[in-house]
Amino acid sequence: MTFTVPMYNSSRLQVELLSRLHSPYLLALLGYSITNHTAIIHVNREPAKVTVEKDRSVVDAAILLEIDRTMKKHMDNLHHVLEGVSARLTKLESRTHHLESAMDGLKACVGNNHGTTNGKLRLLENILYEVQTGVQNIKDKQDIVQAQLQLAKLQVSKTGQQSKPQASAVSDPVQQASSAPQQSQQHLPSSFNLPQSTPVISPPNAPYNLFIKNQAP
């Protein structure tokens, strides 16, 4: 960019002094050029670009710093949240281990109770089996006793039927014998008497004794 500046007395004097010092190179460095008593100032753009770049770098650094601070803040919050989650997970894990130990104890207790219950049920089953066996033995013995009673009754009835003909057969000779002495008494002296015969009858207790023998072990 080039600006044309009118030369006043002081500026003109400065330019004249610089020209008399034969230093065009110095004038070029200062950005002056002399044309018809006017000074053309050449403004270099390089310092403005550097300033803008510096400003941009400063802004970029500020933005990066702000981003860094924000990220650090969020990372701290996230780290804090993760620590809380980790603490809760640790607590949950401890409770889970406690629950597992309680479940193992409960399983062991249930297993012991189940084994004890099974043992008691087997014992009760054995007792019931023994009771059933004893009841069946008693029924069998009762049946045997009833059969023996029926047999004894039959034997008693049979012996009674057999004893009646024997008694009738014995009573006839006795009657004959008793009538014969009466007839002979008419011919014989009264002092002579015949002995009377007694009938032989089987004792009625014989079947009962047989029943007692059968009952004996």
Secondary structure in CASP SS format (residue, H / E / C, confidence):
PFRMAT SS
TARGET T0000
AUTHOR 0000-0000-0000
METHOD secondary structure of the structure
MODEL  1
M C 1.00
T E 1.00
F E 1.00
T E 1.00
V E 1.00
P E 1.00
M C 1.00
Y C 1.00
N H 1.00
S H 1.00
S H 1.00
R H 1.00
L H 1.00
Q H 1.00
V H 1.00
E H 1.00
L H 1.00
L H 1.00
S H 1.00
R H 1.00
L C 1.00
H C 1.00
S C 1.00
P H 1.00
Y H 1.00
L H 1.00
L H 1.00
A H 1.00
L H 1.00
L H 1.00
G C 1.00
Y E 1.00
S E 1.00
I E 1.00
T E 1.00
N C 1.00
H C 1.00
T E 1.00
A E 1.00
I E 1.00
I E 1.00
H E 1.00
V C 1.00
N C 1.00
R C 1.00
E H 1.00
P H 1.00
A H 1.00
K H 1.00
V H 1.00
T H 1.00
V H 1.00
E H 1.00
K H 1.00
D H 1.00
R H 1.00
S H 1.00
V H 1.00
V H 1.00
D H 1.00
A H 1.00
A H 1.00
I H 1.00
L H 1.00
L H 1.00
E H 1.00
I H 1.00
D H 1.00
R H 1.00
T H 1.00
M H 1.00
K H 1.00
K H 1.00
H H 1.00
M H 1.00
D H 1.00
N H 1.00
L H 1.00
H H 1.00
H H 1.00
V H 1.00
L H 1.00
E H 1.00
G H 1.00
V H 1.00
S H 1.00
A H 1.00
R H 1.00
L H 1.00
T H 1.00
K H 1.00
L H 1.00
E H 1.00
S H 1.00
R H 1.00
T H 1.00
H H 1.00
H H 1.00
L H 1.00
E H 1.00
S H 1.00
A H 1.00
M H 1.00
D H 1.00
G H 1.00
L H 1.00
K H 1.00
A H 1.00
C H 1.00
V H 1.00
G H 1.00
N H 1.00
N H 1.00
H H 1.00
G H 1.00
T H 1.00
T H 1.00
N H 1.00
G H 1.00
K H 1.00
L H 1.00
R H 1.00
L H 1.00
L H 1.00
E H 1.00
N H 1.00
I H 1.00
L H 1.00
Y H 1.00
E H 1.00
V H 1.00
Q H 1.00
T H 1.00
G H 1.00
V H 1.00
Q H 1.00
N H 1.00
I H 1.00
K H 1.00
D H 1.00
K H 1.00
Q H 1.00
D H 1.00
I H 1.00
V H 1.00
Q H 1.00
A H 1.00
Q H 1.00
L H 1.00
Q H 1.00
L H 1.00
A H 1.00
K H 1.00
L H 1.00
Q H 1.00
V H 1.00
S H 1.00
K H 1.00
T H 1.00
G H 1.00
Q H 1.00
Q H 1.00
S H 1.00
K H 1.00
P H 1.00
Q H 1.00
A H 1.00
S H 1.00
A H 1.00
V H 1.00
S H 1.00
D H 1.00
P H 1.00
V H 1.00
Q H 1.00
Q H 1.00
A H 1.00
S H 1.00
S H 1.00
A H 1.00
P H 1.00
Q H 1.00
Q H 1.00
S H 1.00
Q C 1.00
Q C 1.00
H C 1.00
L C 1.00
P C 1.00
S C 1.00
S C 1.00
F C 1.00
N C 1.00
L C 1.00
P C 1.00
Q C 1.00
S C 1.00
T C 1.00
P C 1.00
V C 1.00
I C 1.00
S C 1.00
P C 1.00
P C 1.00
N C 1.00
A H 1.00
P H 1.00
Y H 1.00
N H 1.00
L H 1.00
F H 1.00
I H 1.00
K H 1.00
N H 1.00
Q H 1.00
A C 1.00
P C 1.00
END
